[in-house]
């Protein structure tokens, strides 16, 4: 019989869930100085004024772990950004849009999204970039959806958000990060973010082991998750440390 309530295949998965739960509860956290400098550099390159205050923070949310009106508003904004950048991803049998289901952790038929986490980057309290990720123990994490609103693209915001997510995965000692990439975006992921495309045999192998999200016409990309060289907080317990630091830029 399956155990009642939340259960895990081992202590490592329980530790990962505990860290993520603590980060969900923690809420907004300022990004590192190095990432803020990256964003200001991008602004300068585009001729944008940087003498005004840039309050840039990020946070992780999971509706099933912590629900509130504040989180509902942030998740709703994330859904809007995804819908701005993508056509609805609709289940053929139920006609249900996958995007809000993934963000709010609602299951569709045999698709279980309760383990999905939504990360957002906010600038002066406005959501500008967002991503959805999920972990499969220590072996694999996936990043099936990422988007930045049109007005904020090219300003370094997604690069900062991705660095924060990747840094968290590195602190948790996740081995590989997978994502599905449309053909037109594949060169961006491989050239700028260090991903590699898997051939069909490798894709079949990994998707048979892990129920990662795949979309029609997308290629499965992967990269080893780098271990962060610098942390902003040190504690005797690495899981306590992970719950209290946010990544520095690679």
C-alpha positions in Angstrom: 0.0 0.0 0.0 1.1 3.5 -0.7 1.8 5.6 2.5 -0.7 8.2 3.4 0.2 11.9 3.0 3.5 13.2 1.6 6.1 10.4 1.2 9.5 10.2 -0.5 11.6 7.5 -2.0 14.6 8.4 0.3 16.0 10.9 2.7 17.7 13.0 -0.1 14.3 13.7 -1.8 12.9 14.7 1.6 15.8 17.1 2.2 15.4 18.7 -1.2 11.6 19.1 -0.6 12.4 20.7 2.9 14.8 23.2 1.4 12.3 24.2 -1.3 9.5 24.5 1.2 11.7 26.8 3.3 12.4 28.9 0.3 8.8 29.2 -0.6 8.0 30.4 2.9 10.9 32.8 2.8 9.4 34.8 0.0 11.3 37.7 -1.8 15.1 37.7 -1.7 17.3 40.4 -3.3 19.5 39.0 -6.1 23.3 39.1 -5.7 25.3 42.3 -6.4 27.0 40.6 -9.4 23.7 39.9 -11.0 22.4 43.4 -10.3 25.6 44.7 -11.9 24.9 42.5 -15.0 21.4 44.0 -15.3 22.8 47.6 -15.0 25.4 46.8 -17.6 22.6 45.6 -20.0 20.7 48.8 -19.3 23.7 50.9 -20.1 24.3 49.1 -23.3 20.8 49.9 -24.4 21.1 53.5 -23.4 18.6 53.2 -20.6 18.9 55.3 -17.5 20.3 53.5 -14.5 20.4 56.3 -12.0 17.0 55.3 -10.6 16.6 52.6 -8.0 16.5 49.0 -9.2 14.9 46.8 -6.6 15.4 43.4 -8.1 14.3 40.3 -6.2 13.3 36.8 -6.9 11.2 34.2 -5.2 10.0 30.6 -5.5 6.3 29.7 -5.2 4.3 26.5 -5.0 0.5 27.0 -4.7 0.0 23.7 -2.9 2.7 24.5 -0.3 1.7 28.1 0.4 -1.4 29.9 -0.9 -2.3 33.5 -0.3 -3.7 36.5 -2.2 -0.2 37.9 -2.7 1.0 34.6 -4.3 -2.2 34.3 -6.4 -1.4 37.8 -7.8 2.2 36.8 -8.6 1.2 33.5 -10.2 -1.5 35.2 -12.2 1.1 37.6 -13.6 3.4 34.7 -14.4 0.5 33.0 -16.4 -0.1 36.3 -18.2 3.6 36.5 -19.3 3.6 32.9 -20.5 0.4 33.6 -22.5 1.9 36.7 -23.9 4.9 34.8 -25.2 3.3 31.4 -26.1 0.2 30.0 -27.6 -1.9 28.1 -25.1 -0.7 24.5 -24.6 -4.0 22.6 -24.6 -4.6 19.0 -23.7 -6.3 17.3 -26.6 -8.7 15.2 -24.6 -9.7 17.7 -21.9 -9.2 21.0 -23.7 -7.5 22.3 -20.5 -4.6 24.7 -20.8 -1.4 23.2 -19.5 0.2 26.6 -18.5 -1.9 27.6 -15.5 -2.2 23.9 -14.5 1.6 23.7 -14.3 2.0 27.0 -12.4 -0.7 26.2 -9.9 0.2 22.5 -9.6 -3.1 21.1 -10.9 -3.0 17.7 -12.4 -4.5 16.9 -15.8 -5.4 13.2 -16.4 -2.1 11.3 -15.9 0.0 14.5 -15.8 0.9 15.4 -12.2 2.1 18.9 -11.7 2.1 19.1 -7.9 5.9 19.1 -7.9 6.2 22.1 -10.1 7.7 25.4 -8.7 7.3 28.8 -10.2 10.2 31.3 -9.9 9.7 34.9 -10.7 12.0 37.9 -11.0 10.5 41.2 -9.9 11.8 44.7 -10.6 10.4 47.3 -8.3 7.7 44.8 -7.3 6.6 44.1 -10.9 7.0 40.5 -12.3 9.2 40.8 -15.4 10.5 37.2 -15.9 9.3 33.8 -14.8 10.2 30.1 -15.1 8.6 26.8 -14.0 10.9 24.0 -12.8 10.7 20.6 -11.2 13.2 18.2 -9.6 13.4 14.4 -9.9 15.5 13.7 -6.8 19.2 14.6 -7.1 19.6 13.2 -10.6 17.5 15.5 -12.8 15.7 18.8 -12.8 13.6 20.2 -15.6 12.8 23.8 -16.7 9.9 23.3 -19.2 8.7 26.9 -19.4 10.5 30.3 -19.2 9.4 33.7 -20.4 10.1 37.4 -20.0 7.5 40.0 -20.8 8.1 41.9 -24.1 8.9 45.2 -22.5 11.7 43.7 -20.4 13.5 41.5 -22.9 17.1 42.2 -23.6 17.7 43.8 -20.2 19.4 40.9 -18.4 16.4 39.9 -16.4 16.0 36.4 -17.6 19.8 35.8 -17.5 19.6 36.8 -13.8 16.6 34.6 -13.1 18.2 31.6 -14.8 21.4 32.1 -12.8 19.4 32.1 -9.6 17.6 28.9 -10.5 20.8 27.2 -11.7 22.6 28.3 -8.5 19.9 26.8 -6.4 20.1 23.5 -8.3 23.9 23.6 -7.8 23.5 24.1 -4.0 21.1 21.1 -3.9 23.7 19.0 -5.9 21.3 18.3 -8.7 23.2 16.6 -11.5 21.5 17.5 -14.8 19.1 20.2 -16.0 16.7 19.4 -18.9 14.6 21.7 -21.0 12.5 21.4 -24.2 13.6 24.0 -26.8 11.8 25.0 -29.9 14.0 24.8 -33.0 14.3 28.6 -33.3 15.5 28.9 -29.7 17.9 26.0 -29.6 21.0 28.0 -30.6 20.3 30.5 -27.9 20.3 27.8 -25.2 23.3 25.9 -26.6 25.4 29.1 -27.4 24.6 31.3 -24.4 23.6 29.0 -21.6 25.7 25.9 -22.2 23.1 23.3 -23.1 23.6 20.4 -25.4 21.0 18.7 -27.7 20.3 15.1 -27.1 19.9 12.7 -30.0 16.7 10.7 -30.4 18.0 7.6 -28.6 19.2 9.7 -25.6 15.9 11.5 -25.5 14.0 8.2 -25.5 16.2 6.9 -22.7 15.8 9.9 -20.4 12.1 10.4 -21.0 11.6 6.7 -20.2 13.3 7.2 -16.8 11.9 10.7 -15.9 8.5 12.2 -16.9 9.9 15.4 -18.1 7.7 17.7 -20.1 8.0 17.5 -23.9 6.2 19.6 -26.5 5.5 19.0 -30.2 8.4 20.1 -32.3 10.8 20.7 -29.3 14.2 19.1 -28.8 15.3 18.0 -25.4 18.4 19.8 -24.2 20.5 19.1 -21.2 23.5 20.4 -19.3 25.4 19.4 -16.2 24.5 21.6 -13.3 27.7 23.5 -12.1 28.5 23.7 -8.5 28.5 27.3 -7.2 32.0 28.5 -6.4 30.8 31.3 -4.1 28.0 31.4 -1.6 26.7 34.4 0.4 26.0 32.3 3.5 27.8 29.5 5.1 26.3 27.1 7.7 27.4 23.7 9.1 24.3 22.1 7.6 24.5 22.4 3.7 20.7 22.2 3.5 20.4 25.1 6.0 22.9 27.0 4.0 21.0 26.4 0.8 17.8 27.7 2.4 19.6 30.9 3.3 21.8 31.7 0.2 21.0 32.8 -3.3 23.3 32.1 -6.2 26.1 34.3 -7.4 26.6 34.8 -11.1 28.5 31.9 -12.8 
